[in-house]
């Protein structure tokens, strides 16, 4: 049997990871400055992470959501403590797309509406509801209708107001930092306007923190940089450090009803153990503080690199836009300097999403490699 060939693969066979490094089948060491799309948050093969998962495997790896699973509440308590959202409600799923799918369902159940505002350049996932609010026609077959979605330019306040005046809006979904598009941020005033318009029109403000959340921006959630409070917050990627888990945080004013949402695998004991390990490592190793320090250093140093047009982002979610398309630079970083980085919809932008425990020495390895290539 062949694998369904939908991924343009880098010709490297990875077999092992440790900290901010990965190794191929020839034991070649690579610096991981991408984390598998921002998934590896606390480092590869972290001892505490492994221990947490191993202990849980010896106890109970899975049961469905038909019984009490105490570890789910333990996760909710720790997540509420670190995020500052103790009063919110947690619904656990398996991925970012599933998180956004369920967030949109909660919104539509609440106000019985369908029209959603999303933003140009947005990526929210590939399932039916999530792909509808994603701005990429290439991944939308005819079955994924998006006629109920209004796409607006990021930070276009006038068009946003006009959309609310002319439509009964169900929800606004926005990434507090756009990832796939090339690391673009809505302004603080724009996020505050979304919150204001949603509140006054009984629409729900959904913050998609799947890539930018979990400390990567230097705050637990990136929207907290703007001091706004969404109705729903979606999470995944760094939440499990590679173990499939996602979740949505739901404002206490929205009541749950039996059968309203559901999942077979979401919130399994093993997934919750992985997520708890991540939160414990973030807290005990001060990884948000490290993200701020190394992120600020990288951003300033990247601004001084040759042929750089703009550096965007916060913390360890960084887009470096060059004066040229970055494909050749990225290829040389991987194959000549053994450093993984990411690309973006914006072809001149190199996307940096390293692990949150990255060191200054590792940051310097990346910076020196780029300087060497461009000299």
Residue pairs with C-beta under 8 A, 6 or more apart in sequence:
10 334
12 24
12 30
12 334
13 24
13 25
14 22
14 23
14 24
14 25
14 30
15 23
15 24
15 25
16 22
16 23
16 44
16 45
17 23
17 32
17 40
17 44
17 45
18 43
18 44
18 45
19 43
19 44
19 45
19 46
19 355
19 357
20 31
20 32
20 33
20 43
20 44
20 354
20 355
20 357
20 358
20 359
20 362
21 29
21 30
21 31
21 32
21 44
22 29
22 30
22 32
22 44
22 340
23 29
23 30
24 30
28 338
29 338
30 334
30 338
30 339
30 340
31 338
31 339
31 340
31 362
31 365
31 366
32 40
32 44
32 340
32 354
32 355
33 339
33 340
33 341
33 352
33 353
33 354
33 358
33 366
34 340
34 341
34 342
34 351
34 352
34 353
34 354
35 41
35 238
35 353
35 354
35 355
36 242
37 211
37 237
37 342
37 353
38 179
38 211
38 216
38 237
38 238
38 317
38 353
39 237
39 238
39 240
39 241
39 242
40 238
40 241
40 242
40 355
41 214
41 215
41 216
41 237
41 238
41 239
41 241
41 278
41 282
41 287
41 355
41 356
42 49
42 238
42 241
42 277
42 278
42 281
42 282
42 285
42 287
42 355
42 356
42 357
43 241
43 355
43 356
43 357
44 242
44 355
46 241
46 277
46 281
48 277
48 280
48 281
48 284
49 241
49 274
49 277
49 278
49 281
51 277
52 273
52 274
52 276
52 277
52 280
53 243
53 270
53 273
53 274
53 277
55 273
56 71
56 269
56 270
56 273
57 270
59 269
60 269
61 268
61 269
61 270
62 265
62 268
62 269
62 270
63 69
63 268
63 269
64 264
65 262
65 263
65 264
65 266
65 267
69 267
69 269
69 272
71 269
71 272
71 273
71 276
72 90
72 92
72 267
72 272
74 272
74 276
75 90
75 92
75 272
75 275
75 276
75 279
76 90
78 276
78 279
78 280
79 85
79 90
79 247
79 249
79 275
79 279
80 86
80 87
80 88
80 90
82 220
82 279
82 282
82 283
83 220
83 221
83 249
84 220
84 224
85 233
85 249
87 252
88 233
88 249
88 250
88 251
88 252
89 249
89 250
89 251
89 252
89 254
89 256
90 247
90 248
90 249
90 250
91 102
91 247
91 248
91 250
91 261
91 266
92 245
92 246
92 247
92 263
92 266
92 267
92 271
92 272
93 99
93 102
93 236
93 245
93 246
93 247
93 248
93 263
93 266
93 267
94 244
94 245
94 246
94 263
94 265
94 266
94 271
95 125
95 236
95 244
95 246
96 124
96 125
96 130
96 208
96 210
96 211
96 234
96 235
96 236
96 237
96 246
97 124
97 125
97 126
97 127
97 130
97 131
98 125
98 127
98 130
98 236
98 246
98 263
98 266
99 210
99 234
99 235
99 236
99 246
99 247
99 248
100 124
100 125
100 129
100 130
100 133
100 173
100 206
100 208
100 210
100 234
101 125
101 127
101 128
101 129
101 130
102 248
102 261
103 171
103 173
103 204
103 206
103 232
103 234
103 248
104 116
104 129
104 130
104 133
104 170
104 171
104 173
104 206
105 129
105 260
105 261
106 204
106 232
106 248
106 250
106 254
106 260
106 261
107 113
107 116
107 170
107 171
107 203
107 204
107 206
107 231
107 232
108 114
108 170
108 171
109 260
110 202
110 204
110 254
111 170
111 202
111 203
111 204
113 168
113 169
113 170
113 203
114 148
114 170
115 148
115 149
115 150
115 167
115 168
115 169
115 170
116 132
116 133
116 148
116 149
116 150
116 169
116 170
116 171
116 172
116 173
117 149
117 150
117 152
117 160
117 163
117 169
117 171
117 172
117 173
118 124
118 133
118 134
118 135
118 149
118 150
118 151
118 152
118 172
118 173
118 174
119 135
119 151
119 152
119 153
119 154
119 174
119 175
119 178
119 186
120 135
120 151
120 152
120 153
120 154
121 135
121 154
121 178
121 180
121 181
121 182
121 184
121 345
122 133
122 134
122 135
122 151
122 173
122 174
122 175
122 178
122 181
122 208
123 134
123 135
123 136
123 175
123 178
123 179
123 180
123 181
124 130
124 131
124 133
124 134
124 173
124 175
124 208
124 210
125 131
125 134
125 210
126 134
126 139
128 143
128 144
131 139
131 140
131 144
131 146
132 140
132 144
132 145
132 146
132 148
132 149
133 146
133 149
133 173
134 140
135 151
135 181
136 345
140 146
150 163
150 167
152 159
152 160
152 163
153 159
154 178
154 184
154 186
154 190
155 186
155 187
155 190
157 189
157 190
157 193
160 190
160 193
160 194
160 197
161 193
161 197
163 169
164 197
164 201
164 203
168 201
169 197
169 198
169 201
169 203
170 203
170 204
171 198
171 203
171 204
171 205
171 206
172 194
172 197
172 198
172 203
172 204
172 205
172 206
173 206
173 208
174 186
174 191
174 194
174 206
174 207
174 208
175 207
175 208
175 209
175 210
175 211
175 212
176 185
176 186
176 191
176 207
176 208
176 209
176 212
176 217
176 221
176 222
176 223
176 225
176 226
177 183
177 184
177 185
177 211
177 212
177 217
177 222
177 313
177 314
177 317
178 184
178 185
179 211
179 212
179 317
179 344
179 351
179 353
180 211
180 344
180 345
181 344
181 345
181 346
182 312
182 319
182 321
182 344
182 345
182 346
182 349
182 351
183 312
183 313
183 317
183 318
183 319
183 344
183 349
183 351
184 312
184 319
185 312
185 313
185 314
186 194
186 226
188 225
188 226
188 227
191 223
191 226
191 228
192 226
192 228
194 205
194 228
195 205
195 228
195 229
195 230
197 203
198 204
198 205
198 231
199 205
204 231
204 232
205 228
205 230
205 231
205 232
206 230
206 231
206 232
206 233
206 234
207 221
207 222
207 223
207 228
207 230
207 232
207 233
207 234
208 234
209 221
209 222
209 223
209 233
209 234
209 235
210 234
210 235
210 236
210 237
210 246
211 237
211 317
211 353
212 221
212 222
212 317
213 220
213 221
213 222
213 233
213 235
213 237
213 238
213 239
214 220
214 221
214 235
214 237
214 238
214 239
214 278
214 282
215 238
215 282
215 287
215 288
215 291
215 315
215 356
216 222
216 238
216 291
216 315
216 316
216 317
216 353
216 356
217 225
217 291
217 314
217 315
217 317
218 225
218 288
218 291
218 292
218 295
218 314
218 315
219 225
219 288
219 315
220 288
221 233
222 314
222 317
223 230
223 233
225 314
229 251
230 251
231 250
231 251
231 254
232 248
232 249
232 250
232 251
233 248
233 249
234 246
234 247
234 248
235 246
235 247
235 248
235 249
236 245
236 246
236 247
238 278
238 356
239 245
239 246
239 247
239 275
239 278
240 271
240 274
240 275
240 278
241 274
241 277
241 278
242 274
243 270
243 271
243 274
243 275
244 265
244 271
245 266
245 271
245 272
245 274
245 275
246 266
250 256
265 271
281 287
282 288
282 356
285 357
287 356
287 357
288 356
290 356
290 357
290 358
291 315
291 316
291 356
292 315
294 316
294 358
294 359
294 360
294 363
295 313
295 314
295 315
295 316
295 317
295 318
297 360
297 363
298 316
298 318
298 352
298 363
298 366
298 367
299 311
299 313
299 318
301 363
301 367
302 308
302 311
302 318
302 320
302 367
303 311
305 320
305 367
305 370
305 371
305 374
306 371
306 374
306 375
307 322
307 323
307 324
307 374
308 320
308 321
308 322
308 323
309 321
309 322
309 323
309 348
310 321
311 318
311 319
311 320
311 321
312 318
312 319
312 321
312 349
313 319
313 352
316 352
316 353
316 354
316 356
316 358
317 352
317 353
318 351
318 352
318 353
319 344
319 346
319 349
319 350
319 351
319 352
320 349
320 350
320 352
321 346
321 348
321 349
321 350
322 329
322 348
322 349
322 350
323 348
324 348
325 347
325 348
326 343
326 347
326 348
326 349
326 350
327 343
327 347
329 350
329 370
329 373
329 374
330 341
330 343
330 350
332 373
333 339
333 340
333 341
333 366
333 369
333 370
333 373
334 340
334 341
336 373
337 369
337 372
337 373
339 365
339 366
339 369
341 350
341 351
341 352
341 366
342 350
342 351
342 352
342 353
343 349
343 350
343 351
344 350
344 351
352 366
354 362
354 363
